[in-house]
């Protein structure tokens, strides 16, 4: 491989449970291509709760660029530009933990999201989705924003992996 991967663990104090107010977890500031993984557990059926990436702490849905959501129809979806969509119908069950992996390309303002239900294979949720319309020109992401309209969900184990863009050093022997 031409590039190494630098893994940066976010020192989130345990888990964050969504509420009616925004919860924000700072992550290392990203401006290129990176991936972020986390575990999320819906605590109710028919809930409406988002987990997304923002530049600065989120205090409105429009602050989020890349967003995954447990929705009231009991399926998981993601934000694609101006609306929510999904590349596959992935149902959720209360109390089951889902592992999310978002591959984010900030310069292109796009992301791909994968979901791995506990004990199952990883599934493609969102393929090359555009950032939320209001964040179409964002140049960096440095927070995870978590909120719910109804029900709640818990987010744990946030891990950011940034591609190392340093060229390899070649030395003659």
MOTAVEN-V995591 format. One line per field, one symbol per residue. burial: + if it has 24 or more other C-alpha atoms within 12 Angstrom, else -. A space follows every 50 residues. Layout:
# MOTAVEN-V995591
burial: ???
This chain:
# MOTAVEN-V995591
burial: ---------+-----++++--+++++++++++++++++++++++++++++ ++++++++-+++++++++++++--+++++++--+++---+++++--++++ ++++++--+++++++++-----+++++++++++-++++++++++++++-- +++++++++++++----------
